[in-house]
Amino acid sequence: MTERPAFYRFPNGEKAPLPFAPEEYETRLAGLRRSMAEAGVEAALLTSMHNVAYYSGFLYCAFGRPYGLVVTPDTAVTIAAGIDGGQPWRRCHGDALTYTDWARGNFWRAVRHVAGTGRRLGIEGDHLALAARAELDVHLAPASVTDIAPAAMRQRIAKSPAEIALIREGAAVADVGGHAIRDAIREGAREIDVAMAGRDAMEAEIARRFPQAEYRDTWVWFQSGINTDGAHNPVTARRLRRGDILSLNTFPMISGYYTALERTLFLGEPDTESLRTWEANVAAHEYGISLLRPGITCAEVAQRINAFLEERGLLQYRSFGYGHSFGILSHYYGREAGLELREDIDTVLEPGMVISMEPMLTIPEGQPGAGGYREHDILIVTEDAPENITGFPYGPEHNVID
């Protein structure tokens, strides 16, 4: 009987173009290795989609299987499942090992082959599940385990020029989707129909701008009426009615990098109280953008916008924090929680950070002006005023649909 390996190399075909040049990935790995050395870590096992993609370029599809990237002072090896064929090797920076399904624990045998046993190991404490941690202990018997997720997050927060260039492209694609949505809005249309128009326009635009990329995960949340009360409410088949408040949300995904455009609109003229709330939220949005300068903390930004809304009697309708970082993330992976505009985040803004400004007010159903009001722009923090890379217009003068 043929012996079945636990893992093997499968360099099938030629290496595919990655989102960034090899030098970009080497710079990222060098930063991670510095953090490892400072923490006394001999080998790191990264298991999250965002960190595997950030350091290797490969964005995996788990489907119930484990994936990883093992980083040592000298190597960086992607560990992927056999179901993916040669794609992990083609679309990763450096080398890859493929593990097989022929015996339980083969993922961990592949990890052990690279990381060794009895080492001082780094893991992602916010991602490695309890069951996986038990397997790690059995197969790797680490001398110690250190959480390196916070250090990796701090590194991802500081965007490189190449990342900023990709994020600019994403913001422009989001605008394309926004215009397609606006053109599709009409009385009687379903939310799903309007959403598909925006998504299709963005998919085509991404393929035009990035002809050698992979295409997946671009989406739209288009909400109407009561469905606007939450920022992440899914699309429904509700039909648009004259007088509806609308929420346009486009999310193009380019090689794991998420960008967003979010706008309040009305189908027909808004009533007096709706207009007052909308204009107040726009004013908070513009005030918030003016605060995004080096030296201010995320908490200070949140507190100042809180005061702005409290003066107008609207703070009790605030829905969530006022913005977040951009990078490798989507609605199901990745988060740079250290760069969110909330009262409990003390991170100081620095040039090169990329962050949104997105105040939202939700007026409950049954009250005058009911609905969710939200504007969202993407800002690059510079030495001086922030650079707004979102182009789609906002406010009542632009987004009342006749």
N, C-alpha and C positions, 0 to 999 in steps of 0.2 A: 504494500500500500504506500502511495506517495506521502511523504512527510509534509504536513501542512504547517507553514510557518506562522508564528504569532504576529509577525510584522515583516515588512519588506519595503524596499525603495521601488518607486514606479515613475521614473522620469519619462513619461509618455508624451512625445511630441516636443515642440520648442517652448521655451519660456514665453509667456504672454506679457504684453506691456502692463505694468502695474500703474496704479493711480499716481505714483511718485517715482522719482529717479532712485536708483540704488543708494546714492549718497544720502538721501533723505532717511531711508530706513537705517542705514549705518549710524547716522547721527542720533536717531531715536534709541537704537540699541546701546550706543555708547552712554547715553544719559541714564538708561535703566541700569547698566552695569555699574555706573558710579553710585547709584542709589543702593545697589546690592552690596557693593564693597563697604559703603558707610554703615550698612546694617549687619555686616558680617555674614552675608548670604553667599553660599557657594554655587547654588543653582536655583533658578526660579521656574516655577510652573505657572504659566498664565492660562486661564481656562475660559474667560469671558469672550464673547464675540468682539467687543470693542477693543480689548487689549491685544487679542490675537491679531486682529486686523491692523491695529495701529503699528505694531512692531513687525508684522510679517507681510501685510498687504492682503492676506487671505481672509475673506469673510465667509465663515462656515454656515452651514444649515444643519443644525444639530439633529432634529427629528428623533430625539430620544437617545442619541449617541453622544459620548463625550469627545471633546476636541481639546487640543492644547498647543501651546508653544513652549518648548523648554529652552531656556537661555542660561548659558554658562559663560564664564569669562572668555571662552574661545569659540563657542558655537551658538547657533540659534536654529532649532529644528521644529518644524510644524508637525504635529501628530494628528492624523486624520483617518477617517473610516474608509474601508475598501469600497463602499457604495459610491464614493465620489470619483473613482477611477483615477486618472492622472491630473485632474483639475487642481487639487491642492498643490501639487508640485509645480504645475504650470503657473499658478497665480499666487505664489508666495516668494518672498525674498529669501534666498538661501535654499536650504535643503528641507526635505519632507520625508517622513516615514508614514507608511500606510499600515494600519493594524487590521487584523481579520476578525471575523465573527465566529471562528471555528472553536474558540474556547473562551469562557468567561475570564475577564481580567487582562485580555490582550492589549487593551489601551495602556494599562499600567505597566505591562511588560515593555512596551515601546518607550514609555516615559523613563522607566528604569534604565533602559539601554543607553539613554542620553544623559540622564541626571545622575545615575549611580545610586548607591545605597549608603546610608549612614552619613549623609551630607547635611549641612546647614541649609535648609530649604526655604525658599520664599514662595508664598501662595497669595491668591486674592481672597482675603478673608470675607469679603462681601459677596463672593460668588460661589466658592467651593461648598457644596452641600455636605450635610453630615455623613451621608452614605459614602460620598466620594472621599471625604476625609478619612473614613475608616479604611477604605481600600488603599489610600495613600500610605497609611501607617503600616499596613500589612506588606505591601510590595516594596516600599522605599525605606522603611525603618529610619526615618530622618533623625539626625542628632538633635535638631531643633527645627521649629517652624516659625517663620516670621511673616507677618502680613505686610506685603509690599504694595497693596492696592492704593493706599493713600499717596505714596510716592509716585506711582504711575499716573494717578489722576492729576497731581500737581504738574507733572511733565506735560500731559495732554492739554492742560489749560493754556499753556504758553504756545500759541500757534506760530508755525514757521511761515515764511513768505509763500512757500508752495501750498500750504494748507489754506492760507488766506486767499490765494488766487483761485483755488477750487471752490471755496465758499462763495466768492464773488459770482462765479459761474452759476452756482446753485441758486443764489438770490435772484439772478436774472431769469432763470428758468421758472422760479416761483411766480415772478411777475407775469410770464407768458401764460401760466395756468390761471392766474387771477383774471386776466383779460378774457380768456376763453370762458370762464365761469360767468363773468359779468354779461357777456354776449348771449349766454344761454338762459339767463334769468327771464322768466315771463310767467304771468299768472296761469296757474294750472299745471305748470311743469312739476315733476317730482324732484325731490332732493337728489335721488340717485341719478337721474338723468343729467342734472346740472353738474354733479360731482364727476361723472364719467367724462363730460366734455373737458373739464379742467385736467383730469388725470391723463387723458389721451393726448392732449396738447403738450403736456410736460414730458411724457414718455418720448414723443416724437422729437421734441427739442433736445432732450438729453442725448438721444441717438445721433442727432445732427452734430452736436458739439463734441461728443465723445464716441466716435465710431468704433473704437476698439475696447470699450468697456463692457461690463456685464450690466444687465438691466433688470432690476427687481425692486420692489417695495415702495415705489412712488405711490402716494395716495392723497386723497382729498377728504376733508370733512366739510360738507356743506350743510348748514343747519338753518332751520326756519322756525319762527314762532317760539313756542315753549322749548323747542329743542336747542335753542341758543343758550340755555341757562348754564351749561357746562362746557368748558373748553375742549373736552375730549369726547363729547357725545357723538356716537356713530351716526352714519347716514341712514335715513329711513326713506320710505316711499310716500311720505307726506307731500301733498300738493301745495304749491305756493298760492297764497291768497293776497289780494290787495290789502295793504296796510301792514303786512308782515315785517317784523325785524328779521334780518338775515345775517348769517355769519359765514364768511368766505375764509376757508383755511386750506392752503396748498402746501404740500410737503414733498418736494422732489428729493429723491435719494440718488446720490452719485457716488458709487464705489464705497458705500457705507457712510458717507457724509450727508447729514440731514440739513436742509435749510427750510425756512417757513415764511409764509406770508399770511397774515390774518387781518381781516377787515370787517367792520360793521357796515351793513347796507340796509336800505328800506325799499320795499316794493310799493311805490307810491309815497306821498308826502307823510312824514312822521307827525304825530300829534305834538302838542306843545311840551308836555312832560317828557316824552321820548326824546325830543330834540334837545331839551335842557340837559338830560342825562348824557346823551351822546356827545354834546359839545363839552361837557365837563370832563368826560373821559378822554376826549381828544386833547384837552388842555393839560390833563395829567400826563398824557403820553408825551407831549412836547416838553413839558417841564422835566419829566424823567430823563428824556434824551439829553437835555442840557446839563444834567448832573454827571454824566458818564465821562469823567475826566480822571487822569492819573492822580492817585493819592487818596481818593475817597473810598470808603469801604462799602461793601454790598449792603451792610446793615444801615449805614448812614443814608444811602440812596432810598432804601425802603422806608426809613423813618421820616424822611423829608416828604416823600410822596404821600405817606399816611397823613402828615400834617396838612398837606395841600387838600386832600380829600375831606379831612375832618372839618376844615374851614367852610366847606361847601355842603356839609351835612350828608356826605355820601360814604364815609369810611365804612359804615356798617354793611355796605353792599359790596365791598371788595371781596374777590373770590379766592385769590391765591397770591403768590409772590409776583414780583414785577418783571422778571426776566431770568434768562439762564444762558449758559455757555453753549457754543456750537462746536461740532466736531464729529467724531464717529459715534453716532447715536441715532436711535429711531424710537418708535413707540414700544418696541419690545427689547431693545438692548441699549446699553451705554447710558452713562449719566456722569456729568462732571459737577457733582453736588457742591464742590467747594467754590463754584462761581455761579451762585444764584442770588438774585436780588431779594433777600429775605432778612428779617430782623436777627436771625440766629447765625448769619454767615459774616465773618469778620475779614474775609479776603479783601485785600487792597487792590483796586484796579490798577493795571499797568499797561503801557503801550503794547500792542500786539494781541491783547485779549479780544475775543469776539463774543458779543453778548446781545441779547434781545432786550427791547423795551416793549412790554405788553401788559399794561394795566387792564383789568377787567372789572366791570361792575355788573352784578346780577340783581335785577329788581324782580321780586317774586311775582308769580302769577296773581292777578286780581288787584294789583296796585297800579296806579297810573305809570305808564312808561315801562311796563313789564317786559323782561327779556334780558339777554346777555349782551353787553357792549364791550368790544375788545378790538384794539388796534395793535399791530405787531410789526416792528421794524428790526432789522439786523444792523448792529453798530460795530465798527472796528474802533477800539480805543487807541487814540494817537497821543502824541505829546501835547496836543492842544484840544480842540473840539473834536468830538467823535465823528467818524465818517459813516454816514448812513448809506448802506449799499442796497436798500430796498427802494424800488422806483414807483411802485403802484400807489396812486394817490389815496388819501384818506379823508374822512370827514363828510359832513352833509352837502357841501358844495360839489362833491364829486360822485357820491355813492347813493344818491336817491334815484331809483330806477323808475322811469315813467311807465 
